[in-house]
Amino acid sequence: VIGPVIMVIGLSVAVVASQMAMGQAGGNQAVDYAQSLLLSGFTFAVTVVVAVFGSKMMKLVPILIGVGAGYVAALLMGLVDTAPIAAAPWFAVPHFETPQINWQAALFMLPVAIAPAIEHIGGVMAIGKVTGKDYAKDPGLDKTLAGDGLGVCVAGLIGGPPVTTYGEVTGAVMITKNGNPKIMTWAAIFAICMAFFGKFNAFLASIPLPVMGGIMILLFGTIASLGLKTLIDAKVDLMQPKNLVIVSSVLTTGVGGMIIKLGSVSFAGVGLCAVLAIILNWILPDEKPAETLPGGEI
């Protein structure tokens, strides 16, 4: 069940990565097509070369090196607007909103929360496969889900958007091999501190779409590859009808963008295919092993 769901996490956002690599945003061509392909291809190539052939130190930061090289190339191609960086203040307090309680909206979001909760479980399983640790047992899904929910609440209290478990982070961990939780903690603290520097935020906003597209192609692809590795490690026999039905159905509904609407509530993507996989695994019978007769015949 976990393997195909992890594959869907990566493949479901593959379209977004490809669009970014082509310089498209919201269905519109934001950056010249030919220049976008050249820039995203260059960024992708630099990241791959560093990740595969770089020194031990360079392999820790291939994504940063790839983004940096792509940004320099974009500057030389005239695709970076530096005016917002120059106009941005050095120090800026993020905009905070006054929290308001809306019970109607809260009740509406309760069933919707099932999808990100399932996606969270898939993300925890995926990162566990990468690091070789079972986070479902230690610290436990109850604690990881509680932490994810607490993060959503804090984000809402300070006027930020809802947060969820991001699959691209799993891809980054796979490439950099940086799976130490302490590193992630310090990285989070650093990100919070940098949010108060206006020029840094303006710099991040100035990174062209094709540069990030070249990176995302690699990150999202690694997640799908991890799902395939999960199936291989578990020695899943796809010749068995039950396994074939589960994997095929999950991939088709997850990647195909199927949406099921129940009144005002919609289920799609990882949440939908995970529920489908669980139900199919529950109701479909396991194939009985063939019996061998005394004479050795089956």
N, C-alpha and C positions, 0 to 999 in steps of 0.2 A: 504494500500500500504506500509506504513512504517513498520508495524509489520514483515511481511515476509522478507523484505529487511534487517532489523536488525538481524533476525535469520540467514540469509545468511552470514552476516559479521562475525558472530561467527563460523558457521559451515564450511564456506569455508576454514578456516585455521585450522580446527580440525585435518586434516591429518598431518600438520606440527607439531602440539603439540604432537600427538601420536608418530610420528617418533622420535622427540626429547626425549620423555619419554623412548623409546626403544633404545636410543643411536645411532640413525641413522642420517646421514647427507649426503645429495646429493645422496641418494640411497645406500650408503655404511654403513657398521656397524663400526662406529667410536669408540664405547665403547662396551665392552662385554655385550651381550644381558641380561644374568641373572643378572649381577651386575647393569645394567641400570634399569631394572624393580624394583629391590630392592631399589635402590637409589631414583628413581622418586616416587615410592610408599611411601617411608618414608617422602620425602619432601612434597608430597601432603597431607599425613596424619597429619603432624605437622601443616601445614598451616590451614587445616580444623579445627583441634582441637582448635587452637588459635582463629580463626575467630568465632567459635561457643561457646566455653567454656571459653575463656580467659577473663581477667579482662578488664575493660573499656579502660585502657591505652594500653594494649596489642592488643586489637582489632583495634587500629589505625594503627598498623604496622604488621599485620599477614604475609604479603608477605616477608618483610625483615626478620622476625623471621624464616619463612619457608626456605628462601634461605640460611640464616646463619646456620640453623641446617643441611640442606642438604650439605652445603659446608664442615662443620666439619665432617660429615659422609663420604663424598668423600675423605677427607684427611686421615681418618682412614683406608679407603679401598684402599688407594694408587692410586687414580684416578686423583689427582691434581698434575700438574707439576709446582712446585714453582720456577724453575730455571729462567723463564722469568721475574718473579716478582723481584727476586734478581738482575737480570741484568738491569732492567729498571731504568732510572734515576728518581730522586725525582721530578725534574722540567723539563718539556719538552714543547716546543712551538709546537702546532699542525702544520702539514704541510699545507701550503696555496698554492693555484694554481693561476696563473695569468689569470683573466677572459678573455674569447674570445667570440666574437659575431659571431654566425653562423646563418644567416637568414634562410637558407634551413632547418636546424635542428629545428629552432623555428617554421616555418610553418608546419613542419611534426608533431610537438608535439601539435599543436593547437587542432585538433580533439581528440587526445589521452587524453587531459586534461579534457574532458567531464566526463570520468570515475571517476577520483579522486574527481572532483567537486561534483558528485552525492554521492560518498562515504562520502564526508565531510558533506553533508546535512544529510545523514543517521546517521552519528556519532553525529552531533549536536542534532538531534531529540532523539537519544538514551541517551545521557548524560543529556538532559532535562528531560527525563522520570525518570532517576535515582535521580536527584537533586530536582525534582518537580518544575522546572522553565522552562519557554518557551523562550529559547535563540533565537528562530527564530524571536521573536518580540523584545526582549531586550537582547543583543544589536542589533539583526537583522542579517539575513543571509548575507546581503550585507557587513556588517562589519566583520563577521566571515570568509567569503570567501576571503575578501581582506586581512585579517590577515594571513590566510593560504597561499595565493599567495605570500605575502610579505616574509613569512618564507622560501618559496621555492627559491625566488630570492636571499635572503641573504645567504642561504646555498650554492647556486651555485656561488655566488661572492667570497666566502671564500674557494671554492674547495671541498665543502661537497656534499653528495648525495642528490637527491630530497627527500623532506619530504612530509608526508601526514597525515591525521587524523588516529591515531592508535586506533583500537577498543579495544586492551588489556588494554588501559588506562581507558576506560569506565568500564571494568570488575574490575579493581583495585579500582575504585571509589565506585562501588557497594559493594565490600567486606569491604573496610576500612571506608566507609561513609565520606571520606574527599572530599567534593565537593566545598570547598571554593576556589574561583579563586585566592585569595591572597596566599594561600598555594601552588597552582600550579605555581604562579609567582616566589615565593622564591625557589621552587624546581628547576625551570628552571635556575635561576641564580646560584644556587648551582652546578647544573650539568655543566654549562659553566665554572665555576671556577675550578671544579675538572678535566676538560679536560686538564688542564695545569700540572697535576700531573701524571707523567709517571707510577709510581708504582700503582696508583689507577686504571689506564686504564689496566695495565697488570693484576691486580687482577680481574677485571671484565672479561677479556678475559680468565682467568684460570677457571672460573666457568664451571663445566662439563655440557654437554648437558642434561643428565637426570635430573639434579637439576632444570634447567629452564623448562624442559618438564613437570615435576610434577606441577610447578606453572602455566604453560600455559594451561594445561588441565582444571584447575579451572577457569582461566580468560576467555578463549574462550567460555567455557560452560556457564558462567554467561551472556555473551552477547546474546547467542542464547535463554537463558531463558528469558531475557528481551524482546526479540521480541515476544515470546509466551505470556508474561504478557501484552504486548501492545495489542495483539489481544483479550485477555480476558477482559481487562479493557474497550476496545471499544465495547465489546459485539458483535463481528463479528460473524454472523450466517454462518457457513460453509456449511449449508444445502442449501443455496442459490447458484445457479449455477455460478453466476458472482464471488462471493467471493471464491468459491471452485476452479474455473479456475485460478484466479489470484494467490492465495496462492500456489496451486500445481505447476503451471508453474514457478513461481519465485523460489521455493525451488529446483525444478528439474534442471533448467538451472544454478542456482547459485552454488548449491552444486555439481552438476554433472560435472562442468568444461566446459560447452559449450562455444565455441569461434566462433564469427562471424567475418569474414574478409571482409573488403571493400577495395580492392586494397592493399595498404601497411599499412592500419590502421586496428587494431584488437580490438574487444570489447569482454570483458569477465568479469566474476565475478560479483561484486556488481554493476558496471556500467551497464552491460548488463541487469541484472535482474531488476534493478530499472527502466530503460527505458521501458522494457517489461511490468512491472507492471503499469506504467503510461499510456502506450498506451492501454492496456487491460481495465483499469479502465475508460478510456475516450470513447472507442468505444463500450463496452458491456453495454447493457441497464440494469437499475435497475429493480428488480422484483417488479411488481405492487402488492400491498396488495389485498388479496382476498375480494371480495365484499360480504356483508351480505344481504340476502334478508329480506323483512319485516317479514316473518315468522320465522326468526332466522336461516334459512338454508344458507349454503355457496354455 
